């Protein structure tokens, strides 16, 4: 924050900010409902093989879809927003796990405990918007398959020079978990 006024504004509007954050995973679930019911898409979308890719708050939204608890107050209180069991695997590119002083998933990112959603986080070591420290903290608490890839020197935003790494890791992860491919999982383990 640049000044005290920004801090006070953020505190005063924290409830509005978390309301916006909580609508994102609910909107994603509703969009999936529409796709699965729509005559043009329902035969083309396999509800047993749904994967997700989200950047920044999109990564946070996928974690919330997976059952993570959203921080709801500046004291670190948190609550679950929902759980969409159709999501079989997810990738977060520069995923937002909050800031060291205010994690996104409850105090010390404990709101990720018990999440079984297979999740790949691709974080940048120079990202100050979605710093790698809170991501590491939250990822350690996951109970499902999890992996954090740290791209050295990456800041917040898409880095074209890292595109090959980003797409390779993402597609390998989604193949392993959204497609439930055991051979792909073995390749990831190696």
C-alpha positions as CSV (number, residue, x, y, z in Angstrom):
1,X,0.0,0.0,0.0
2,X,1.3,3.4,-0.9
3,X,-0.3,5.3,2.0
4,X,-2.5,5.0,5.1
5,X,-5.6,6.0,3.1
6,X,-5.2,3.0,0.9
7,X,-4.9,0.7,3.9
8,X,-8.0,2.2,5.5
9,X,-10.0,2.0,2.3
10,X,-9.1,-1.7,1.9
11,X,-10.1,-2.5,5.5
12,X,-13.4,-0.7,5.1
13,X,-14.2,-2.5,1.8
14,X,-12.9,-5.9,2.8
15,X,-16.3,-7.5,2.9
16,X,-17.1,-6.3,-0.7
17,X,-13.8,-7.7,-1.9
18,X,-14.4,-11.1,-0.4
19,X,-17.9,-11.1,-1.8
20,X,-16.5,-10.7,-5.2
21,X,-14.0,-13.5,-4.6
22,X,-16.7,-15.9,-3.4
23,X,-18.8,-15.3,-6.5
24,X,-16.1,-16.4,-8.9
25,X,-16.0,-20.1,-8.1
26,X,-19.8,-20.2,-7.9
27,X,-20.0,-18.6,-11.3
28,X,-17.5,-21.1,-12.7
29,X,-19.7,-24.0,-11.4
30,X,-22.8,-22.3,-12.9
31,X,-21.1,-22.0,-16.2
32,X,-20.2,-25.7,-16.1
33,X,-23.9,-26.4,-15.4
34,X,-24.9,-24.4,-18.5
35,X,-22.4,-26.2,-20.7
36,X,-23.5,-29.7,-19.5
37,X,-27.2,-28.8,-20.1
38,X,-26.8,-27.0,-23.4
39,X,-27.7,-29.1,-26.5
40,X,-24.7,-27.9,-28.4
41,X,-22.2,-28.8,-25.7
42,X,-23.5,-31.5,-23.5
43,X,-22.3,-34.3,-25.8
44,X,-18.9,-32.6,-26.2
45,X,-18.1,-32.1,-22.5
46,X,-17.3,-35.1,-20.4
47,X,-18.5,-34.3,-16.8
48,X,-16.2,-37.0,-15.5
49,X,-13.1,-35.3,-17.0
50,X,-13.3,-31.6,-16.1
51,X,-10.1,-29.7,-15.6
52,X,-9.4,-26.1,-14.9
53,X,-6.7,-23.5,-15.7
54,X,-6.8,-20.1,-13.9
55,X,-4.4,-17.3,-13.7
56,X,-4.0,-15.2,-10.5
57,X,-7.4,-14.9,-9.0
58,X,-8.5,-17.6,-11.4
59,X,-6.2,-20.0,-9.6
60,X,-7.6,-18.9,-6.3
61,X,-11.1,-19.5,-7.7
62,X,-10.2,-23.0,-8.7
63,X,-8.9,-23.7,-5.2
64,X,-12.2,-22.4,-3.8
65,X,-14.1,-24.7,-6.2
66,X,-12.0,-27.5,-4.7
67,X,-13.2,-26.7,-1.2
68,X,-10.6,-24.3,0.1
69,X,-11.8,-21.8,2.7
70,X,-11.8,-18.1,1.8
71,X,-10.5,-15.5,4.2
72,X,-13.5,-13.5,5.2
73,X,-12.1,-11.0,7.7
74,X,-8.8,-9.2,8.4
75,X,-8.5,-11.3,11.5
76,X,-8.0,-14.4,9.3
77,X,-11.4,-16.0,9.8
78,X,-12.4,-18.2,6.9
79,X,-15.2,-20.2,5.5
80,X,-15.8,-22.6,2.6
81,X,-17.5,-21.1,-0.5
82,X,-18.4,-24.4,-2.1
83,X,-17.1,-27.7,-3.5
84,X,-17.6,-28.8,-7.1
85,X,-16.6,-32.4,-7.3
86,X,-16.8,-32.4,-11.1
87,X,-13.4,-30.6,-11.1
88,X,-10.8,-33.4,-11.3
89,X,-7.6,-31.4,-11.6
90,X,-6.6,-27.8,-11.7
91,X,-3.6,-25.6,-12.6
92,X,-3.0,-22.1,-11.2
93,X,-0.6,-19.9,-13.1
94,X,0.7,-17.2,-10.7
95,X,-2.1,-18.3,-8.4
96,X,-3.3,-15.9,-5.8
97,X,-2.8,-17.4,-2.3
98,X,-2.8,-13.9,-0.7
99,X,-0.1,-11.9,0.9
100,X,2.1,-12.9,3.8
101,X,0.2,-10.5,6.1
102,X,-3.2,-11.6,4.8
103,X,-3.4,-15.0,3.2
104,X,-6.3,-15.8,0.9
105,X,-7.3,-19.1,2.6
106,X,-7.5,-18.2,6.3
107,X,-4.8,-17.7,8.8
108,X,-1.5,-19.2,7.6
109,X,-3.5,-20.6,4.6
110,X,-5.0,-23.3,6.8
111,X,-8.1,-23.1,4.7
112,X,-6.4,-25.4,2.2
113,X,-6.2,-28.3,4.7
114,X,-8.3,-31.1,3.6
115,X,-8.6,-30.0,-0.1
116,X,-8.1,-33.1,-2.2
117,X,-8.3,-31.4,-5.6
118,X,-5.1,-32.2,-7.5
119,X,-3.5,-28.8,-7.9
120,X,-0.5,-27.5,-9.8
121,X,0.8,-24.1,-8.9
122,X,3.1,-22.3,-11.4
123,X,4.5,-19.4,-9.4
124,X,7.1,-16.7,-10.1
125,X,10.0,-16.1,-7.7
126,X,9.8,-12.3,-8.4
127,X,6.0,-12.0,-8.2
128,X,4.9,-9.5,-5.5
129,X,1.2,-9.5,-6.5
130,X,0.8,-13.3,-5.9
131,X,4.0,-14.0,-4.0
132,X,5.4,-17.5,-3.9
133,X,5.7,-17.7,-0.1
134,X,1.9,-17.9,0.6
135,X,1.5,-20.3,-2.4
136,X,4.1,-22.6,-0.8
137,X,2.4,-22.3,2.6
138,X,-1.0,-23.2,1.1
139,X,0.3,-26.0,-1.1
140,X,2.0,-27.8,1.8
141,X,-1.4,-28.1,3.5
142,X,-3.2,-29.7,0.5
143,X,-4.1,-33.4,0.9
144,X,-4.5,-34.3,-2.7
145,X,-1.8,-34.5,-5.4
146,X,0.1,-31.2,-5.5
147,X,3.1,-29.6,-7.1
148,X,4.6,-26.2,-7.2
149,X,6.7,-25.1,-10.1
150,X,8.8,-22.0,-9.4
151,X,9.8,-20.0,-12.5
152,X,12.9,-18.0,-11.6
153,X,12.6,-14.3,-12.0
154,X,9.0,-14.4,-13.1
155,X,6.8,-11.5,-12.1
156,X,3.0,-11.3,-12.1
157,X,1.6,-11.7,-15.7
158,X,2.2,-13.9,-18.7
159,X,5.8,-14.3,-19.6
160,X,6.1,-15.3,-23.3
161,X,9.7,-16.7,-22.8
162,X,8.2,-19.2,-20.3
163,X,5.3,-20.2,-22.5
164,X,6.7,-23.6,-23.3
165,X,7.2,-24.5,-19.6
166,X,3.8,-23.1,-18.7
167,X,1.9,-25.0,-21.3
168,X,4.0,-28.2,-20.9
169,X,3.4,-28.4,-17.2
170,X,-0.2,-27.4,-17.4
171,X,-1.2,-29.9,-20.1
172,X,0.8,-32.7,-18.4
173,X,-1.0,-32.0,-15.1
174,X,-4.5,-31.9,-16.7
175,X,-3.8,-35.1,-18.7
176,X,-2.8,-36.9,-15.5
177,X,-5.7,-35.8,-13.4
178,X,-8.6,-34.5,-15.5
179,X,-8.2,-37.4,-17.9
180,X,-7.2,-39.7,-15.1
181,X,-4.2,-41.0,-17.0
182,X,-2.0,-43.2,-14.8
183,X,0.9,-43.2,-17.3
184,X,0.8,-39.3,-17.3
185,X,0.9,-39.4,-13.5
186,X,4.0,-41.6,-13.6
187,X,5.7,-39.2,-16.0
188,X,5.0,-36.3,-13.6
189,X,6.4,-38.3,-10.7
190,X,9.6,-38.9,-12.7
